[in-house]
Amino acid sequence: METSLEKIFNPASIAIVGASETPGKAAERRTRSLLEGGYAGKVFLVNPKRERLFGRKAYPSLEAVPEPVDLVMIVIPAPFIPDVIDQCVQKRAKGAVIITAGLGETGKEGKEIEARILEKARKGDVRIIGPNCSGMFSRAARMNLLGVPPIEPGPVAIIAQSGNIIDSLTHYAKVQGIGFSKIISAGNAIGVKFHEYIAYLAEDPDTKVICIYMEGIREGDKLVAAARKVTRKKPIVALKVGRSGAGARAAASHTGSLAADDKVVQAAFEQAGILRVTNVDVMFDLAECFSKLPLPRGRRVAILSEGGGDNSVAADNAETHGLEVPVLSRKTQERIRPFLLKGMPAQNPIDYGGTAEENPHVITECCKVCMESDEVDAIYITGFFGGFKEIIAPHVEALEIQAARDLTNFVKTYKKPLIMHTSFAHAPFESLRVLEDNGIPVFGSSERAAFCLGAMAKAAARILGPKDTPLLETTGERNPAAERILRPLKEKGVQTLLETEARAVLAAYGIPVPPASLAKTADEAARAAEETGFPVALKIVSRGIVHKSDVGGVRIGLGTPEEVAGAFEEIIRNARKVVDESEIAGILVAPMAEKGQECIIGMTRNPQFGPVVMFGLGGIFVEVLKDVTFRVAPLTPADADEMIRRIQGYPLLTGIRGQAPKDTEALKKILLGVSRIAVENSEIREMDLNPVIAHEKGAAIVDARIIL
């Protein structure tokens, strides 16, 4: 299926503007790698100072090229690039790969040039890759515009923002024996964005796994929307740097202060099914596993070793990374037991003791039973495999090699993944080479092996499991009741909504709010309390007072008209100490909420991802423990459910120590409502519903704060 990027990755013709024969120059290296890489399309070299380059005719300009051009690579000084983009438009080129650095990453002048490039490119729908990038590689087109030695073809696609990371990745992949389908150096990514690349790669038949190196994120909401679809088809592995660079900013809400950038990045990746890693080594470990092994059909792993210690370490690592180590049925254990020393455990982990060191065939027999069992989704072998000849005697080597061949055949026959951890992983032993050459990864780290297997299980759950519930559709039209409240406030430059206004916005979206009355005098407050029914709570209503409790603006549990009147006067006195009389709108009289579990629900507008919704328990859980979860809006019902279940304090909502479980369905409805408010009302910067009291039936919003 042809897409807007198809002619970029599979161009019939390529022009190189700024082509050079000077050894070592960026243009020379990329021209050479293209010409020597087997590209079968037409190549046009453009350099006004040369008549011939690489034994070919050179053209003085792009417009002088007599034939159509699909893709243009540009390696010239930044000020001249906009004129070349004009020529790209005239030639009806589909894309331009801009290698040149010194643009937006250098300051104002460079950003202005980038803006001109984009403006001109849009006139002819020329897609911009870069600038400040290293180029591209496409296996299908045999197109190497990276200026690196020949690249092995394979099923891994790489998108990276760093040119030197691309160089490192291609070298590392060659050492690891990993081949590529596509390599994209995104650079400053002013044109084609990450979400467009991954959407294209999702349909690419040559790509089995997508790996991303990111330094910054633009249009993160679109990345999440695209990735949550792509990860239903193929795994995405991401290395996002800058984990420690963001500090908590000062904000007028709990949500804003808790939403440090990397927390949101992590939450967004989890929501989208993106597997996050912390270094290149692990990225390629996962790339190897996904490209060579079948996906596990579940999280149940059988662990086998010749030692109880290795088994225990592996079991701990497996459960740490989300795998299950189930006790095997008596029937399966009985099939395994004949191959073990008497008394050795067969329940899982399986310990074949010293027998395997002399006879590696024991490993294959135990493994075969597990492969045939419906109780096992993956096999995790740990210990000393490959080194038995060192421990016992050289004659064992032939037996190890045969065992390795058997193991690789099992993976192909039973379509279950098998990973090997051995302390001899880095030794040049033939049995280990047999495993690796036939697609079984060999790890020197038990923890890394378990991480990769756990990541495969997570990816498989998305690819093989039930599909995500659809996103809630918005009509594109704003809620008229909410707009009547928000539009005039925005026009007046108001930042903080009164609580009465915030409650009205919530009600406009069908979010239930308890009844309350705004009182201007002590007598009005007393009458409102009698009508509401005691006990009641009083709260100051003022745009100048965001944190009401901090200034003595809240009184709760008032049981008589006299208490209400006295509390009213006290709150007004406290408020006058911090704001002018004109800024006091009145005092809200509301019934006391029934006892239940305090929660917090909020929203903040993240510069990378747009509106981000938060959920957590209230009180100490948010103030001290910061036990909260985030997801990027719009939310699905599954997102809302996961947000609630992922907090550490979730058991408090399910009912402990005889308490009845709380109404989590009511909490989900509020989360989905907040998500819709955030998506449809871009002027809202932050929201805090704190506390929200979850009851056995329903949930009550006790305080609401909205900031524009």
C-alpha positions as CSV (number, residue, x, y, z in Angstrom):
1,M,0.0,0.0,0.0
2,E,1.5,3.3,-1.1
3,T,1.6,6.1,1.6
4,S,3.0,9.6,1.7
5,L,6.3,8.1,2.7
6,E,6.5,5.2,0.1
7,K,8.4,7.1,-2.5
8,I,10.8,8.3,0.1
9,F,11.8,4.8,1.2
10,N,11.4,3.3,-2.3
11,P,12.4,6.1,-4.7
12,A,12.8,5.5,-8.4
13,S,15.3,8.3,-8.6
14,I,17.6,10.2,-6.2
15,A,19.4,13.6,-6.6
16,I,22.3,14.6,-4.4
17,V,22.6,18.3,-4.1
18,G,26.1,19.2,-3.0
19,A,27.6,16.0,-4.3
20,S,31.4,15.8,-3.8
21,E,34.3,13.5,-4.5
22,T,36.5,14.9,-1.7
23,P,37.3,11.9,0.6
24,G,35.8,12.1,4.0
25,K,33.2,14.8,3.3
26,A,29.6,14.0,4.3
27,A,28.4,14.3,0.7
28,E,31.2,12.0,-0.6
29,R,30.6,9.3,1.9
30,R,26.8,9.2,1.3
31,T,27.2,9.4,-2.5
32,R,29.7,6.5,-2.3
33,S,27.5,4.4,0.0
34,L,24.5,4.9,-2.4
35,L,26.4,4.0,-5.5
36,E,28.2,1.0,-4.0
37,G,25.2,-0.3,-2.0
38,G,23.3,-1.7,-5.0
39,Y,20.7,1.0,-5.5
40,A,19.0,0.2,-8.8
41,G,17.3,3.6,-9.4
42,K,18.6,6.6,-11.2
43,V,21.1,8.8,-9.4
44,F,21.7,12.5,-10.3
45,L,24.7,14.4,-8.8
46,V,24.3,18.1,-8.5
47,N,27.4,20.4,-8.1
48,P,27.7,23.7,-10.0
49,K,31.5,23.5,-9.8
50,R,31.9,20.1,-11.4
51,E,31.0,18.6,-14.8
52,R,31.6,15.0,-13.7
53,L,31.6,13.2,-10.4
54,F,32.3,9.5,-9.7
55,G,32.5,9.1,-13.5
56,R,29.0,10.5,-14.0
57,K,27.6,13.6,-15.4
58,A,27.1,16.4,-12.8
59,Y,24.4,19.0,-13.1
60,P,24.7,22.7,-12.1
61,S,21.4,22.7,-10.3
62,L,18.5,20.5,-9.4
63,E,16.2,22.2,-11.9
64,A,18.8,21.3,-14.6
65,V,18.2,17.6,-14.0
66,P,16.2,16.5,-17.1
67,E,14.2,13.7,-15.5
68,P,11.7,13.4,-12.5
69,V,13.3,13.1,-9.1
70,D,11.5,11.3,-6.2
71,L,14.0,12.0,-3.4
72,V,16.6,14.7,-2.9
73,M,19.5,14.6,-0.5
74,I,20.8,18.1,0.4
75,V,24.3,18.6,1.7
76,I,25.0,22.4,1.3
77,P,25.3,25.4,3.6
78,A,22.1,26.2,5.5
79,P,21.3,29.6,3.8
80,F,21.0,28.1,0.4
81,I,18.7,25.3,1.3
82,P,15.3,27.2,0.9
83,D,16.1,27.9,-2.7
84,V,16.8,24.1,-3.3
85,I,13.5,23.3,-1.6
86,D,11.8,25.6,-4.2
87,Q,13.5,23.5,-6.9
88,C,12.3,20.3,-5.2
89,V,8.7,21.6,-5.4
90,Q,9.2,22.4,-9.1
91,K,10.6,18.8,-9.7
92,R,7.6,17.4,-7.8
93,A,10.0,15.5,-5.5
94,K,8.3,13.5,-2.7
95,G,11.0,14.1,-0.1
96,A,14.1,15.9,0.8
97,V,16.7,14.5,3.2
98,I,18.6,17.5,4.7
99,I,22.0,16.4,6.1
100,T,23.2,20.0,6.8
101,A,23.5,20.9,10.5
102,G,23.6,24.4,12.0
103,L,19.9,25.1,11.8
104,G,17.2,25.0,14.5
105,E,19.6,23.4,17.0
106,T,21.9,26.5,16.9
107,G,19.5,29.3,17.7
108,K,17.1,32.0,16.3
109,E,18.7,32.3,12.8
110,G,18.7,28.6,12.2
111,K,15.1,28.3,13.3
112,E,14.1,31.0,10.9
113,I,15.7,29.1,8.0
114,E,13.9,25.9,9.1
115,A,10.6,27.9,9.1
116,R,11.3,29.0,5.5
117,I,12.2,25.4,4.5
118,L,8.9,24.1,5.9
119,E,6.8,26.9,4.3
120,K,8.3,26.2,0.9
121,A,8.1,22.4,1.2
122,R,4.4,22.5,2.1
123,K,3.6,24.2,-1.2
124,G,4.5,21.1,-3.0
125,D,3.9,18.5,-0.3
126,V,7.6,17.8,-0.1
127,R,8.3,15.8,3.0
128,I,11.4,16.9,5.0
129,I,13.6,14.4,6.7
130,G,16.0,16.2,9.1
131,P,17.7,18.6,9.0
132,N,20.9,17.9,11.0
133,C,20.5,14.2,10.2
134,S,22.8,11.4,9.0
135,G,20.5,10.1,6.2
136,M,18.5,6.9,5.5
137,F,18.7,3.3,4.7
138,S,16.0,1.2,3.0
139,R,16.5,-2.5,2.6
140,A,13.8,-2.9,-0.1
141,A,15.3,-0.2,-2.3
142,R,18.9,-1.1,-1.4
143,M,19.3,2.6,-0.6
144,N,22.2,3.5,1.7
145,L,22.3,7.3,2.2
146,L,24.1,7.0,5.6
147,G,27.7,7.1,4.4
148,V,28.5,3.9,6.4
149,P,29.9,0.6,5.1
150,P,27.4,-2.0,3.7
151,I,24.5,-2.7,6.0
152,E,23.2,-6.2,6.5
153,P,19.6,-6.6,5.6
154,G,17.3,-7.8,8.4
155,P,13.9,-7.3,10.2
156,V,14.9,-4.4,12.5
157,A,13.9,-0.8,11.8
158,I,15.7,2.1,13.6
159,I,14.6,5.7,14.0
160,A,17.1,7.9,15.8
161,Q,17.5,11.6,16.5
162,S,21.3,11.4,16.8
163,G,23.6,10.9,13.9
164,N,26.5,9.5,15.9
165,I,24.0,7.1,17.6
166,I,23.1,5.9,14.1
167,D,26.8,5.2,13.4
168,S,27.2,3.4,16.8
169,L,24.0,1.4,16.2
170,T,25.1,0.1,12.7
171,H,28.5,-0.9,14.1
172,Y,27.0,-2.6,17.1
173,A,24.4,-4.4,15.0
174,K,27.2,-5.8,12.8
175,V,29.0,-7.2,15.9
176,Q,25.7,-8.7,17.1
177,G,24.8,-10.1,13.7
178,I,21.6,-8.0,13.4
179,G,20.3,-6.7,10.1
180,F,18.1,-3.8,9.2
181,S,15.0,-3.1,7.2
182,K,15.0,0.7,7.5
183,I,17.3,3.1,9.3
184,I,16.0,6.7,9.7
185,S,18.1,9.5,11.1
186,A,15.4,11.9,12.1
187,G,17.6,14.8,13.2
188,N,15.7,17.9,14.1
189,A,12.5,16.2,12.7
190,I,10.9,19.5,11.5
191,G,9.0,17.6,8.7
192,V,8.2,14.0,9.1
193,K,7.6,13.2,12.7
194,F,8.2,10.0,14.8
195,H,4.5,9.0,14.7
196,E,4.5,9.1,10.9
197,Y,7.6,6.9,10.7
198,I,6.2,4.3,13.0
199,A,2.8,4.3,11.2
200,Y,4.6,3.6,7.9
201,L,6.8,0.9,9.4
202,A,3.7,-0.8,10.9
203,E,2.7,-1.7,7.3
204,D,6.3,-2.4,6.1
205,P,6.6,-6.2,5.3
206,D,10.4,-6.1,5.9
207,T,10.1,-4.8,9.5
208,K,9.4,-7.1,12.5
209,V,10.5,-4.7,15.3
210,I,10.8,-0.9,15.5
211,C,13.6,0.6,17.6
212,I,13.6,4.3,18.5
213,Y,16.3,6.6,20.0
214,M,14.8,9.8,21.2
215,E,16.3,13.0,22.7
216,G,13.2,15.1,22.7
217,I,9.5,14.5,21.9
218,R,7.3,16.6,19.8
219,E,3.6,16.0,19.3
220,G,3.7,13.3,21.9
221,D,-0.1,12.9,21.8
222,K,0.1,11.8,18.2
223,L,3.0,9.5,19.0
224,V,0.9,7.8,21.7
225,A,-2.1,7.6,19.4
226,A,-0.1,6.0,16.6
227,A,2.0,3.7,18.8
228,R,-1.0,2.2,20.6
229,K,-2.2,1.0,17.1
230,V,1.3,0.0,15.9
231,T,2.1,-2.1,19.0
232,R,-1.0,-4.2,18.3
233,K,0.9,-5.4,15.2
234,K,4.7,-5.0,16.0
235,P,6.8,-4.3,19.1
236,I,8.3,-0.8,19.5
237,V,11.4,-0.5,21.7
238,A,12.4,3.0,22.8
239,L,15.6,4.5,24.3
240,K,14.5,7.9,25.5
241,V,17.4,9.9,27.1
242,G,17.1,12.9,29.5
243,R,15.4,10.9,32.3
244,S,17.0,13.0,35.0
245,G,17.0,16.4,33.3
246,A,13.5,17.6,34.3
247,G,12.6,18.9,37.7
248,A,9.2,19.4,39.2
249,R,8.0,22.8,38.3
250,A,6.1,25.2,40.5
251,A,2.4,24.8,39.8
252,A,-1.0,25.8,41.2
253,S,-2.2,22.2,41.4
254,H,-1.0,18.8,42.7
255,T,-1.2,17.4,39.2
256,G,1.1,20.0,37.7
257,S,3.7,19.7,40.5
258,L,3.7,15.9,40.3
259,A,3.9,15.6,36.5
260,A,7.6,15.7,36.1
261,D,8.5,15.2,32.4
262,D,10.0,11.7,32.7
263,K,7.1,10.4,34.7
264,V,4.8,11.5,31.9
265,V,7.1,10.0,29.3
266,Q,7.1,6.7,31.1
267,A,3.4,6.6,31.6
268,A,2.8,7.6,27.9
269,F,5.1,4.8,26.7
270,E,3.3,2.2,28.9
271,Q,-0.1,3.4,27.7
272,A,1.0,3.1,24.1
273,G,2.7,-0.3,24.6
274,I,6.2,1.1,23.9
275,L,8.9,-1.0,25.6
276,R,11.4,1.4,27.2
277,V,15.0,0.5,27.7
278,T,17.9,2.5,29.3
279,N,20.8,1.6,27.0
280,V,21.7,0.5,23.5
281,D,22.8,-3.0,24.6
282,V,19.4,-3.9,26.0
283,M,17.7,-2.3,22.9
284,F,19.6,-4.8,20.7
285,D,19.0,-7.7,23.0
286,L,15.3,-7.0,22.6
287,A,15.7,-6.5,18.8
288,E,17.4,-9.8,18.6
289,C,14.7,-11.6,20.6
290,F,11.8,-10.1,18.6
291,S,13.4,-10.6,15.2
292,K,14.4,-14.3,15.8
293,L,12.1,-15.8,18.4
294,P,8.3,-16.6,18.3
295,L,6.2,-14.6,20.6
296,P,5.1,-16.3,23.9
297,R,1.4,-17.0,24.1
298,G,1.4,-16.0,27.8
299,R,3.6,-15.1,30.8
300,R,4.2,-18.7,32.1
301,V,7.9,-19.7,32.0
302,A,9.6,-22.9,32.8
303,I,13.1,-22.5,34.3
304,L,15.7,-25.2,33.9
305,S,19.2,-25.5,35.3
306,E,21.8,-27.8,36.8
307,G,21.9,-25.9,40.0
308,G,19.3,-24.7,42.6
309,G,21.1,-21.3,43.0
310,D,20.9,-20.4,39.4
311,N,17.3,-21.5,39.4
312,S,16.4,-19.3,42.4
313,V,18.1,-16.2,40.8
314,A,16.3,-16.8,37.5
315,A,13.0,-17.3,39.2
316,D,13.3,-14.0,41.1
317,N,14.4,-12.2,38.0
318,A,11.5,-13.7,36.0
319,E,8.8,-12.6,38.5
320,T,10.4,-9.1,38.8
321,H,9.9,-8.6,35.1
322,G,6.3,-9.7,35.1
323,L,6.7,-13.4,34.3
324,E,5.0,-16.3,36.1
325,V,6.8,-19.4,37.3
326,P,3.9,-21.8,37.7
327,V,4.1,-25.1,39.6
328,L,3.8,-27.8,36.9
329,S,1.0,-30.3,37.1
330,R,1.8,-33.8,38.5
331,K,1.4,-35.3,35.0
332,T,4.1,-33.0,33.6
333,Q,6.4,-33.5,36.5
334,E,6.1,-37.3,36.1
335,R,7.2,-37.0,32.5
336,I,10.3,-34.9,33.6
337,R,11.3,-36.9,36.7
338,P,12.9,-39.9,34.9
339,F,15.6,-37.6,33.6
340,L,16.5,-36.1,37.0
341,L,18.5,-37.5,39.9
342,K,16.4,-39.0,42.6
343,G,14.9,-36.3,44.8
344,M,15.7,-33.4,42.5
345,P,12.7,-30.9,42.1
346,A,10.6,-31.1,38.9
347,Q,7.8,-28.8,39.9
348,N,9.4,-25.6,38.3
349,P,12.1,-24.4,38.4
350,I,13.5,-27.8,37.2
351,D,16.8,-28.9,38.7
352,Y,18.5,-31.7,36.8
353,G,21.6,-31.5,39.0
354,G,24.9,-32.8,37.8
355,T,23.4,-35.2,35.3
356,A,23.3,-32.6,32.5
357,E,27.0,-31.8,32.8
358,E,27.9,-35.3,31.7
359,N,24.9,-35.8,29.5
360,P,23.4,-32.6,28.0
361,H,20.7,-34.8,26.4
362,V,19.0,-34.5,29.8
363,I,18.4,-30.8,29.0
364,T,16.8,-31.4,25.7
365,E,14.5,-34.1,27.2
366,C,13.3,-31.8,30.0
367,C,13.0,-29.0,27.6
368,K,10.9,-31.1,25.2
369,V,8.4,-32.0,27.9
370,C,8.0,-28.3,28.7
371,M,7.7,-27.3,25.0
372,E,4.9,-29.9,24.7
373,S,3.1,-28.8,27.8
374,D,0.1,-26.4,27.6
375,E,1.2,-25.1,31.0
376,V,4.3,-23.4,29.7
377,D,4.6,-20.4,27.3
378,A,8.4,-20.0,27.2
379,I,11.6,-21.7,28.3
380,Y,14.4,-20.1,30.3
381,I,17.6,-22.2,30.6
382,T,20.2,-20.9,33.0
383,G,23.5,-22.2,34.4
384,F,26.7,-23.4,32.6
385,F,25.5,-24.6,29.2
386,G,28.3,-24.4,26.6
387,G,31.0,-24.9,29.3
388,F,30.3,-28.5,30.3
389,K,33.4,-29.5,28.3
390,E,35.5,-27.2,30.6
391,I,33.9,-28.6,33.7
392,I,33.8,-32.3,32.9
393,A,35.8,-33.4,29.9
394,P,36.4,-32.4,26.2
395,H,34.3,-35.3,24.9
396,V,31.2,-33.6,26.2
397,E,31.5,-30.9,23.6
398,A,29.9,-33.1,20.8
399,L,27.0,-33.8,23.1
400,E,26.5,-30.1,23.9
401,I,26.5,-29.3,20.2
402,Q,23.9,-31.9,19.5
403,A,21.8,-30.6,22.5
404,A,22.1,-27.1,21.0
405,R,20.8,-28.3,17.6
406,D,17.9,-30.1,19.4
407,L,17.0,-26.9,21.3
408,T,16.8,-24.9,18.1
409,N,14.6,-27.5,16.5
410,F,12.2,-27.4,19.4
411,V,11.7,-23.6,19.0
412,K,10.9,-24.1,15.3
413,T,8.7,-27.1,16.0
414,Y,6.7,-25.9,19.0
415,K,6.7,-22.2,18.2
416,K,7.7,-21.2,21.8
417,P,10.6,-18.9,22.7
418,L,13.7,-20.2,24.4
419,I,16.4,-18.1,25.9
420,M,19.7,-19.2,27.2
421,H,21.6,-17.7,30.2
422,T,25.1,-19.1,30.8
423,S,28.2,-17.9,32.6
424,F,30.1,-19.0,29.4
425,A,28.1,-16.7,27.2
426,H,31.1,-14.8,25.9
427,A,33.3,-17.9,25.3
428,P,33.9,-19.0,21.7
429,F,32.2,-22.4,22.1
430,E,30.6,-24.1,19.1
431,S,27.5,-25.1,21.0
432,L,26.7,-21.5,21.8
433,R,27.4,-20.5,18.2
434,V,24.9,-23.1,17.0
435,L,22.3,-21.5,19.3
436,E,22.9,-18.0,18.2
437,D,23.2,-18.8,14.5
438,N,19.8,-20.5,14.7
439,G,18.0,-17.6,16.5
440,I,18.3,-18.5,20.2
441,P,19.8,-15.5,22.1
442,V,22.6,-16.3,24.6
443,F,22.9,-14.0,27.6
444,G,25.6,-13.5,30.1
445,S,23.2,-11.9,32.5
446,S,20.3,-13.6,34.2
447,E,18.6,-10.3,34.8
448,R,18.9,-9.2,31.2
449,A,17.6,-12.5,30.0
450,A,14.5,-12.2,32.2
451,F,14.0,-8.6,31.2
452,C,13.9,-9.5,27.5
453,L,11.6,-12.5,28.1
454,G,9.3,-10.3,30.2
455,A,9.3,-7.6,27.5
456,M,8.4,-10.2,24.9
457,A,5.4,-11.3,27.0
458,K,4.2,-7.7,27.4
459,A,4.4,-7.2,23.6
460,A,2.7,-10.5,22.9
461,A,-0.2,-9.6,25.2
462,R,-0.9,-6.6,23.0
463,I,-0.3,-8.3,19.7
464,L,-2.0,-11.6,20.5
465,G,-4.5,-10.5,23.1
466,P,-7.9,-8.8,23.0
467,K,-7.8,-5.5,21.1
468,D,-8.0,-2.2,23.0
469,T,-11.3,-0.5,23.5
470,P,-11.8,2.3,21.0
471,L,-11.0,5.9,22.0
472,L,-14.0,7.9,23.0
473,E,-15.0,9.9,20.0
474,T,-15.5,13.7,20.3
475,T,-17.8,15.5,18.0
476,G,-15.3,18.3,17.4
477,E,-17.9,20.7,18.8
478,R,-17.5,22.1,22.3
479,N,-19.9,21.5,25.0
480,P,-22.2,24.6,24.8
481,A,-22.8,24.8,28.6
482,A,-19.1,24.6,29.3
483,E,-18.3,27.1,26.6
484,R,-20.7,29.6,28.0
485,I,-18.7,29.5,31.2
486,L,-15.1,29.3,29.9
487,R,-15.2,31.7,26.9
488,P,-15.9,35.0,28.7
489,L,-13.5,34.1,31.5
490,K,-10.7,33.5,28.9
491,E,-11.6,36.8,27.1
492,K,-11.2,38.6,30.5
493,G,-7.9,37.0,31.1
494,V,-9.1,35.1,34.1
495,Q,-6.8,32.2,35.2
496,T,-8.4,30.6,38.2
497,L,-12.1,29.6,38.1
498,L,-14.2,30.0,41.2
499,E,-15.2,26.7,42.6
500,T,-18.8,27.4,41.6
501,E,-17.7,27.8,38.0
502,A,-15.5,24.7,38.1
503,R,-18.5,22.7,39.5
504,A,-20.6,24.0,36.6
505,V,-18.1,22.9,34.0
506,L,-18.0,19.4,35.6
507,A,-21.8,19.2,35.6
508,A,-21.9,20.2,31.9
509,Y,-20.1,17.0,31.1
510,G,-22.3,14.8,33.3
511,I,-19.8,14.5,36.1
512,P,-21.9,14.4,39.3
513,V,-21.2,17.1,41.9
514,P,-22.9,17.3,45.3
515,P,-25.3,20.1,45.9
516,A,-23.9,23.4,47.3
517,S,-25.0,27.0,47.8
518,L,-23.1,30.2,47.6
519,A,-23.7,32.4,50.5
520,K,-22.9,36.2,50.7
521,T,-23.8,36.7,54.4
522,A,-23.7,34.7,57.6
523,D,-27.5,34.6,57.6
524,E,-27.6,33.2,54.1
525,A,-25.1,30.6,55.1
526,A,-27.1,29.5,58.1
527,R,-30.3,29.3,56.0
528,A,-28.5,27.3,53.3
529,A,-27.2,24.9,55.9
530,E,-30.7,24.3,57.3
531,E,-32.0,23.6,53.8
532,T,-29.1,21.3,53.0
533,G,-29.2,19.4,56.3
534,F,-26.5,19.3,58.9
535,P,-23.6,18.7,59.2
536,V,-22.1,21.0,56.6
537,A,-18.8,22.3,55.4
538,L,-18.0,25.9,54.5
539,K,-15.3,27.0,51.9
540,I,-14.1,30.4,50.8
541,V,-14.8,31.2,47.1
542,S,-12.2,33.6,45.7
543,R,-10.0,33.7,42.6
544,G,-7.1,35.0,44.7
545,I,-7.2,32.0,47.1
546,V,-6.2,28.7,45.4
547,H,-5.3,26.6,48.5
548,K,-8.2,27.3,50.8
549,S,-7.1,25.3,53.8
550,D,-3.7,27.1,54.0
551,V,-5.4,30.5,54.7
552,G,-8.1,29.2,57.1
553,G,-10.7,29.2,54.4
554,V,-12.4,25.9,55.3
555,R,-14.5,24.7,58.2
556,I,-16.1,21.3,58.3
557,G,-18.5,19.3,60.5
558,L,-20.7,22.3,61.4
559,G,-23.9,21.1,63.1
560,T,-26.0,24.1,64.0
561,P,-27.0,27.5,62.4
562,E,-25.0,29.3,65.1
563,E,-21.8,27.3,64.3
564,V,-22.3,28.0,60.6
565,A,-22.8,31.8,61.2
566,G,-19.7,31.9,63.4
567,A,-17.6,29.9,61.0
568,F,-18.7,32.2,58.1
569,E,-17.5,35.3,59.9
570,E,-14.2,33.6,60.8
571,I,-13.5,32.5,57.3
572,I,-14.3,36.0,55.9
573,R,-11.8,37.5,58.4
574,N,-9.1,35.1,57.4
575,A,-9.7,35.7,53.7
576,R,-9.5,39.5,54.1
577,K,-5.9,39.0,55.3
578,V,-4.8,37.7,51.9
579,V,-7.2,39.2,49.3
580,D,-9.2,42.4,48.9
581,E,-12.9,42.4,49.8
582,S,-13.7,42.7,46.1
583,E,-12.0,39.4,45.4
584,I,-14.3,37.4,47.8
585,A,-17.3,36.0,45.9
586,G,-18.8,34.4,49.0
587,I,-18.7,31.1,50.9
588,L,-19.8,27.8,49.6
589,V,-22.1,25.8,51.9
590,A,-22.1,22.1,51.1
591,P,-23.2,18.9,52.9
592,M,-20.4,16.9,54.5
593,A,-19.4,13.9,52.3
594,E,-20.0,10.5,53.7
595,K,-16.9,8.6,54.8
596,G,-15.0,6.7,52.2
597,Q,-11.6,6.6,50.5
598,E,-10.1,9.9,49.5
599,C,-8.8,10.1,45.9
600,I,-7.4,12.7,43.7
601,I,-8.1,13.1,40.0
602,G,-6.4,15.8,37.9
603,M,-5.2,17.0,34.6
604,T,-2.2,19.1,33.4
605,R,-1.3,20.2,29.9
606,N,2.2,18.7,29.2
607,P,4.3,20.6,26.6
608,Q,5.3,17.2,24.9
609,F,2.1,15.2,25.2
610,G,-0.8,17.7,25.6
611,P,-3.4,16.9,28.2
612,V,-2.3,14.3,30.8
613,V,-4.8,12.9,33.3
614,M,-3.7,11.8,36.8
615,F,-5.2,9.5,39.4
616,G,-4.1,8.6,43.0
617,L,-5.3,8.2,46.5
618,G,-5.6,11.4,48.6
619,G,-4.0,12.5,51.8
620,I,-0.6,11.1,52.6
621,F,-0.6,9.0,49.5
622,V,-0.4,12.0,47.3
623,E,1.4,14.5,49.6
624,V,4.2,12.2,50.8
625,L,4.2,9.0,48.8
626,K,3.3,10.5,45.5
627,D,1.4,7.3,44.7
628,V,-0.2,8.5,41.4
629,T,-0.5,7.3,37.8
630,F,-0.7,9.3,34.6
631,R,-2.1,8.7,31.1
632,V,-2.3,10.9,28.0
633,A,-5.8,12.0,27.0
634,P,-8.0,10.9,25.4
635,L,-8.5,8.0,27.7
636,T,-10.1,4.7,26.8
637,P,-12.1,2.8,29.5
638,A,-9.2,0.4,29.6
639,D,-6.8,3.3,30.3
640,A,-9.0,4.5,33.2
641,D,-9.2,1.0,34.6
642,E,-5.4,0.6,34.5
643,M,-4.8,4.0,36.1
644,I,-6.8,2.9,39.1
645,R,-5.3,-0.6,39.4
646,R,-1.6,0.5,38.9
647,I,-1.4,2.7,42.1
648,Q,0.3,1.0,45.1
649,G,-2.7,1.8,47.3
650,Y,-5.2,0.0,45.0
651,P,-6.0,-2.6,47.7
652,L,-7.6,0.2,49.8
653,L,-10.2,0.5,47.0
654,T,-10.9,-3.2,46.9
655,G,-11.7,-3.5,50.6
656,I,-9.3,-4.6,53.3
657,R,-9.8,-5.4,57.0
658,G,-13.5,-6.0,56.6
659,Q,-14.2,-2.8,54.7
660,A,-16.5,-2.9,51.7
661,P,-14.9,-2.4,48.2
662,K,-15.3,1.1,46.8
663,D,-17.1,2.0,43.5
664,T,-14.2,2.1,41.1
665,E,-16.6,2.3,38.2
666,A,-17.7,5.7,39.4
667,L,-14.1,6.7,39.6
668,K,-13.6,5.6,36.0
669,K,-16.5,7.7,34.8
670,I,-15.0,10.7,36.4
671,L,-11.6,10.0,34.8
672,L,-13.2,9.7,31.4
673,G,-15.1,12.9,31.9
674,V,-12.0,14.8,32.9
675,S,-10.3,13.4,29.8
676,R,-13.1,14.7,27.6
677,I,-13.1,18.1,29.2
678,A,-9.3,18.3,28.7
679,V,-9.5,17.3,25.0
680,E,-12.4,19.6,24.1
681,N,-11.3,22.7,26.1
682,S,-7.7,23.6,25.2
683,E,-7.7,26.8,27.4
684,I,-7.8,24.6,30.5
685,R,-4.2,24.3,31.7
686,E,-4.8,22.3,35.0
687,M,-7.5,20.6,36.9
688,D,-7.6,19.2,40.4
689,L,-10.5,17.3,41.9
690,N,-9.2,16.8,45.4
691,P,-10.5,15.1,47.3
692,V,-12.9,12.8,45.5
693,I,-14.5,10.5,48.1
694,A,-15.1,7.0,46.7
695,H,-18.0,5.3,48.4
696,E,-19.4,1.8,48.2
697,K,-21.8,3.2,45.6
698,G,-20.8,6.4,43.8
699,A,-18.1,9.0,44.4
700,A,-18.4,12.6,45.7
701,I,-16.2,15.4,44.4
702,V,-15.5,17.5,47.5
703,D,-13.3,20.2,45.9
704,A,-12.8,21.2,42.3
705,R,-10.1,23.5,40.9
706,I,-9.7,24.6,37.3
707,I,-6.9,26.8,36.0
708,L,-6.9,28.4,32.6
